[in-house]
Amino acid sequence: MSKVTIYTKAYCPYCVRAKHVLDSKGVGYHEIRIDEQPELRPEMIALAGGKSTVPQIFVGSRHIGGCDDMLSLDANGQLDPLLNL
């Protein structure tokens, strides 16, 4: 199974939804809360090609984008192969 990293904030409905999708698929992930660790926000922005909103989701070293991007991949049947499901 691929390693998933998700940058989040506590009260972000998009973050909650993205984590729910991953949880429903049984996919483990490493969550980095930038509201608790604001010093990691520049790292997230650099890795995400300048995107500063949350969530920012990575599968392995591949940046897949935010919640809407992940949902689009899922709707098109492209998310499960990335996650090795």
C-alpha positions as CSV (number, residue, x, y, z in Angstrom):
1,M,0.0,0.0,0.0
2,S,1.3,3.5,-0.9
3,K,2.2,5.9,1.8
4,V,-0.3,8.8,2.0
5,T,0.5,12.1,3.6
6,I,-2.2,14.7,4.2
7,Y,-1.6,18.3,5.4
8,T,-4.7,19.5,7.3
9,K,-6.2,21.9,9.8
10,A,-8.6,20.9,12.6
11,Y,-11.7,22.8,11.5
12,C,-11.5,22.3,7.7
13,P,-14.5,20.5,6.3
14,Y,-12.5,19.5,3.2
15,C,-9.9,17.9,5.4
16,V,-12.5,15.9,7.2
17,R,-14.0,14.7,4.0
18,A,-10.7,13.7,2.5
19,K,-9.8,11.8,5.6
20,H,-13.2,10.1,5.6
21,V,-12.7,8.9,2.0
22,L,-9.3,7.5,3.0
23,D,-10.7,5.9,6.1
24,S,-13.6,4.3,4.2
25,K,-11.0,2.7,1.9
26,G,-9.0,1.4,4.8
27,V,-6.0,3.5,3.8
28,G,-3.6,4.6,6.5
29,Y,-2.2,8.1,6.3
30,H,0.2,10.4,8.0
31,E,-1.6,13.6,9.0
32,I,0.4,16.8,9.4
33,R,-1.7,19.5,11.1
34,I,-0.4,22.8,10.0
35,D,-2.6,24.6,12.6
36,E,-0.6,22.8,15.3
37,Q,2.7,22.9,13.4
38,P,2.7,26.2,11.5
39,E,6.4,25.9,10.8
40,L,5.6,23.1,8.4
41,R,3.3,25.3,6.2
42,P,6.1,26.5,4.0
43,E,7.2,22.9,3.4
44,M,3.6,22.0,2.4
45,I,3.4,25.0,0.0
46,A,6.8,24.0,-1.6
47,L,5.8,20.4,-2.0
48,A,2.4,21.3,-3.4
49,G,3.8,23.6,-6.1
50,G,2.7,26.8,-4.4
51,K,-0.7,25.7,-3.3
52,S,-1.5,27.0,0.2
53,T,-4.9,25.6,1.0
54,V,-5.7,22.5,2.9
55,P,-5.9,19.6,2.5
56,Q,-2.9,18.9,0.4
57,I,-2.7,15.2,-0.3
58,F,0.3,13.2,-1.4
59,V,0.5,9.5,-2.4
60,G,4.1,8.5,-2.1
61,S,6.0,11.5,-3.6
62,R,3.1,12.3,-6.0
63,H,1.0,15.4,-5.2
64,I,-2.6,14.6,-6.0
65,G,-4.0,18.0,-4.8
66,G,-6.8,18.8,-2.5
67,C,-10.0,17.1,-1.5
68,D,-11.8,17.9,-4.8
69,D,-8.9,16.6,-6.8
70,M,-8.9,13.4,-4.8
71,L,-12.7,13.0,-5.2
72,S,-12.3,13.5,-8.9
73,L,-9.7,10.8,-9.1
74,D,-11.9,8.5,-7.1
75,A,-15.0,9.2,-9.3
76,N,-12.9,8.4,-12.4
77,G,-11.5,5.1,-11.0
78,Q,-8.0,6.5,-10.8
79,L,-7.6,6.8,-7.0
80,D,-7.6,3.1,-6.0
81,P,-4.8,2.2,-8.4
82,L,-2.7,5.0,-6.9
83,L,-3.4,3.6,-3.4
84,N,-2.7,0.1,-4.6
85,L,-6.1,-1.1,-3.6
